[in-house]
Amino acid sequence: MTSANPTFVYEVNGASFANLPNSPRSYEDNLRRMLSLVGEPGRSTFALSKLPDGQSIWDVKRETLPSVFLQAAGTAEDMTVEWRRLDQDGVERLYTVGRGAARGASPR
């Protein structure tokens, strides 16, 4: 079952935030669709954040979003994915995986 009240927002290439809808498709299907649009042409960024409880897209600004997020940047050939999360010990940590250009090469 899906909810008409989005609880996630996304940002593409540093532009303004938009709701990640949960209907008529699931969050997963909508996220797949959004990610398929990233990267044309050239380098892109995509960031996903959970809305604070009880807030809508109209209530938040970049400064008021929680500091936890999932983001990807780069191209299909040179991509970095970062996940900032709150671990069980109460400490926020940033996890990063990526595939980049050879050392000393310029980004594509």
PEPE-V184302 format. One record per residue. N is the residue number from 1. RES is the residue in three letters. PSI is psi in radians with two decimals (* if undefined). D_CENTER is the distance of its C-alpha to the mean C-alpha in Angstrom with 1 decimal. Layout:
n->N res->RES psi->PSI d_center->D_CENTER
n->N res->RES psi->PSI d_center->D_CENTER
//
This chain:
n->1 res->MET psi->2.41 d_center->23.1
n->2 res->THR psi->2.79 d_center->20.3
n->3 res->SER psi->2.46 d_center->20.0
n->4 res->ALA psi->-0.21 d_center->20.0
n->5 res->ASN psi->1.81 d_center->18.4
n->6 res->PRO psi->2.55 d_center->14.6
n->7 res->THR psi->0.03 d_center->13.1
n->8 res->PHE psi->2.61 d_center->9.4
n->9 res->VAL psi->2.67 d_center->8.0
n->10 res->TYR psi->2.81 d_center->5.6
n->11 res->GLU psi->2.32 d_center->6.6
n->12 res->VAL psi->2.22 d_center->8.0
n->13 res->ASN psi->0.65 d_center->10.4
n->14 res->GLY psi->0.16 d_center->10.7
n->15 res->ALA psi->-3.12 d_center->12.1
n->16 res->SER psi->2.81 d_center->12.5
n->17 res->PHE psi->2.69 d_center->10.4
n->18 res->ALA psi->2.65 d_center->11.1
n->19 res->ASN psi->2.45 d_center->11.6
n->20 res->LEU psi->1.85 d_center->10.1
n->21 res->PRO psi->2.69 d_center->13.7
n->22 res->ASN psi->0.30 d_center->15.4
n->23 res->SER psi->2.63 d_center->18.5
n->24 res->PRO psi->-0.16 d_center->20.4
n->25 res->ARG psi->2.92 d_center->18.1
n->26 res->SER psi->2.90 d_center->16.3
n->27 res->TYR psi->-0.77 d_center->12.6
n->28 res->GLU psi->-0.80 d_center->12.7
n->29 res->ASP psi->-0.73 d_center->14.5
n->30 res->ASN psi->-0.67 d_center->12.4
n->31 res->LEU psi->-0.76 d_center->9.2
n->32 res->ARG psi->-0.76 d_center->11.6
n->33 res->ARG psi->-0.81 d_center->13.0
n->34 res->MET psi->-0.75 d_center->10.0
n->35 res->LEU psi->-0.52 d_center->9.2
n->36 res->SER psi->-0.35 d_center->13.0
n->37 res->LEU psi->-0.26 d_center->13.1
n->38 res->VAL psi->2.48 d_center->11.1
n->39 res->GLY psi->0.05 d_center->13.6
n->40 res->GLU psi->2.11 d_center->16.7
n->41 res->PRO psi->2.73 d_center->18.5
n->42 res->GLY psi->-2.65 d_center->17.8
n->43 res->ARG psi->2.55 d_center->14.9
n->44 res->SER psi->2.85 d_center->11.4
n->45 res->THR psi->2.60 d_center->8.0
n->46 res->PHE psi->2.19 d_center->4.7
n->47 res->ALA psi->2.46 d_center->2.2
n->48 res->LEU psi->2.26 d_center->2.6
n->49 res->SER psi->2.65 d_center->6.2
n->50 res->LYS psi->2.35 d_center->9.5
n->51 res->LEU psi->2.48 d_center->12.2
n->52 res->PRO psi->2.55 d_center->15.2
n->53 res->ASP psi->2.34 d_center->18.1
n->54 res->GLY psi->0.05 d_center->20.2
n->55 res->GLN psi->2.67 d_center->18.1
n->56 res->SER psi->3.07 d_center->17.0
n->57 res->ILE psi->-0.52 d_center->14.8
n->58 res->TRP psi->-0.26 d_center->18.2
n->59 res->ASP psi->-0.29 d_center->18.6
n->60 res->VAL psi->2.68 d_center->15.7
n->61 res->LYS psi->2.89 d_center->15.2
n->62 res->ARG psi->-0.72 d_center->12.8
n->63 res->GLU psi->-0.37 d_center->15.6
n->64 res->THR psi->-0.06 d_center->15.8
n->65 res->LEU psi->2.61 d_center->12.3
n->66 res->PRO psi->2.71 d_center->12.6
n->67 res->SER psi->0.03 d_center->12.1
n->68 res->VAL psi->2.46 d_center->10.1
n->69 res->PHE psi->2.97 d_center->6.4
n->70 res->LEU psi->2.23 d_center->4.6
n->71 res->GLN psi->2.67 d_center->3.9
n->72 res->ALA psi->2.52 d_center->6.5
n->73 res->ALA psi->2.60 d_center->9.4
n->74 res->GLY psi->-2.57 d_center->12.8
n->75 res->THR psi->3.07 d_center->14.8
n->76 res->ALA psi->-0.55 d_center->15.8
n->77 res->GLU psi->-0.53 d_center->18.5
n->78 res->ASP psi->1.49 d_center->16.9
n->79 res->MET psi->2.46 d_center->13.4
n->80 res->THR psi->2.37 d_center->11.8
n->81 res->VAL psi->2.27 d_center->9.2
n->82 res->GLU psi->2.48 d_center->8.9
n->83 res->TRP psi->1.97 d_center->8.9
n->84 res->ARG psi->2.12 d_center->10.6
n->85 res->ARG psi->2.82 d_center->12.7
n->86 res->LEU psi->1.96 d_center->16.0
n->87 res->ASP psi->2.95 d_center->18.6
n->88 res->GLN psi->-0.43 d_center->21.7
n->89 res->ASP psi->0.08 d_center->23.8
n->90 res->GLY psi->0.08 d_center->21.9
n->91 res->VAL psi->2.33 d_center->20.5
n->92 res->GLU psi->2.35 d_center->16.9
n->93 res->ARG psi->2.61 d_center->16.2
n->94 res->LEU psi->2.12 d_center->13.7
n->95 res->TYR psi->2.32 d_center->13.7
n->96 res->THR psi->2.33 d_center->13.3
n->97 res->VAL psi->2.63 d_center->14.3
n->98 res->GLY psi->2.93 d_center->15.0
n->99 res->ARG psi->1.97 d_center->17.6
n->100 res->GLY psi->3.08 d_center->19.1
n->101 res->ALA psi->2.81 d_center->22.2
n->102 res->ALA psi->2.58 d_center->25.5
n->103 res->ARG psi->2.25 d_center->26.5
n->104 res->GLY psi->-0.21 d_center->27.9
n->105 res->ALA psi->2.65 d_center->26.6
n->106 res->SER psi->2.62 d_center->24.7
n->107 res->PRO psi->2.61 d_center->21.2
n->108 res->ARG psi->* d_center->21.5
//
